[in-house]
Amino acid sequence: MNTNTYRIVSSSILLILILSACGNSQQTPALTPVTVQLQWTHQVQFAGLYAADQNGYFTEEGLDVTFLEGGAGVDRLSPLMDGKAQFSMATADEIILWRVEGSPVRTVAIIYRRSPILFIALKQTGITKPQDFAGKTIRVTANLVSSLHAMTTRVGILPNQYTEVVLPSDMEMFASGEVPIWGGFTTGFAVSAREAGLEFNTIYPDDYGVHFYADSLFTTDDFIAKNSDLVLRFLRATLKGWTYAVEHPAEVGTMVLKYSPKADINLENEKMTASIPLINTGEDFIGWMKPEIWAGMEQTLREQNVLTAPLDVTQVYTTQFLEEIYGK
């Protein structure tokens, strides 16, 4: 091969390699990492996120999403404020209180538009209403406290008239009666208790005028201001995931296994079925929120003196991304 021919061949090979590299770069763009702090351990409560992850909805939006597992005592605010997570989940009343305390947090979607919070007691205890809570020990977690206090205060029972203990889910302890009143979710612990064959009474704060949004997806003002397109893409994929979970509840249990290998598939599917009326209420859209519900939550918190400082509740949430996604 003469020198000219060698140069031509070498140049051609180099050009092919460059074009190939450019082509591969266009086909596989780098994904943006996003971390979500969950409020509880891996379970069907986060089915929409799991569906968005496993069905490729996050990838379609150019995102590589990681979940941080929550649980009893897990801080869901600090990871967001420290930049370790970009999104977190909590009950709407918690977000109101964090906002008034100075944390610049803002809700971008409501997942559970109706509250699944309830309190249960074994039938043999005779506990059937919040008036019966006086003098009793009640199992709570942080996201149950506001609903508990609002409910009991409305019937004349003050929080200092009962004892609150923070405990993880423990069916044996509940069945023993050691802690007679157990706070939880109609989509979680109550389903498990029925599966265990236990007979119990149910007390719902919602029946006593405590209408709180539950699972809320939130981030910070600063993150929204600097990354509005990322927030839009993340929320669009998440809501697509929740739509899939609502429409395919029998597939959710298998999805949970990826994050919780010991999960009971059938139980998780039952929990998903119980969740559907809370998520897809038949009003508006999945994830949607109403100003009047936020205003009602603020009023309830003020009535029980949990919220005393000035607050513009409209600053606790934004519907801008929901409006863009749903074309409102």
C-alpha positions, 0 to 999 in steps of 0.5 A: 500500500503506497503512502497516499492510499494509506492516508486515504484509508486511515482518514476514512477509518477515522471519519467512520469512528467519529461519525459512529461516536456521534451517532451513539452519543445521539442515541444514548444521551446521558440521563439526569440523576434524580433522587426521591425520598419516600415516606415509608418502606417499599410497598404499594404506596409508591406503586406509581413511582415503581411503574414509572421506573420499571416501564421506562417512563422516567428514562423516556423523560431523560431521568435516572431515578433513585428511591431512598426508603423511608420508615418510622423515624426517617427524616423526609425533609432534611434530604431535600433541604441538604440536596441529597434528594430532589423530591420527597413525600409527606402528608399535606399537613406536614408540608404546611407546618414545615413551610410555616417553620421556614422551610421553602417546600412546595407541593407539586402533586397530591397522590392520595387525594382522600386520606387513608388514615384510620385508627383501629382497635380490637373489637374486644377493647370496646373502643369505637370512637375518638371519645374512647381514646382518653387514657389510652396508648395510641400507636402513631407515626409522624404523618398521623399526628395532625389528623389524630389531634384534629379528630380528638380535639373536635370531640373534646379530647385533648392530646394530653389526655392520651399517650402517643408511641411511635412504633413500626408496623407490628401485627403481633403487638397489635394483636396482643392488645399491648397498644390498644389503638393503632394508627395506620392506613386503610390501604396498609395495616388495615388490609394486613390485619384483615388478612391475619384474621383479626376483628377490629373497629375502625375510626376515620378522622374524615368522619369527624370533619378532618379532610386532609390530603395525604401522600403529597409529592413536594420539592423546594422553591429553589429547585422549581425556579432553577429546574422547572423543566426537570420538575415537569418531566419527572411529574409527567412520568410519575403521573403516567406511572400512577395511571398505569398502576390504577389501571393494572392493579394486579401487576403492582405486587410484582413491581414491589418485589424489585425493591422489597424481595420479601413482599407478599404479591397478593397482599400488595395487589389487595392494597393497590385495589384499596388505594384506587378510590383514594388516588383516582377519585373520579374528580379532575385528574390523578395528582390534582389538588384544589385550593379549597381543600388546602384552605380547609386544612389550614383552618383545621390546623388553626382550630387545634392550635397546631398552626398559629403563625401567619401563612399564605397557604397558596404558597404551599403548593403549585398547580403550574405543572399539573396544568401544563401536563393536563392542558388546563 
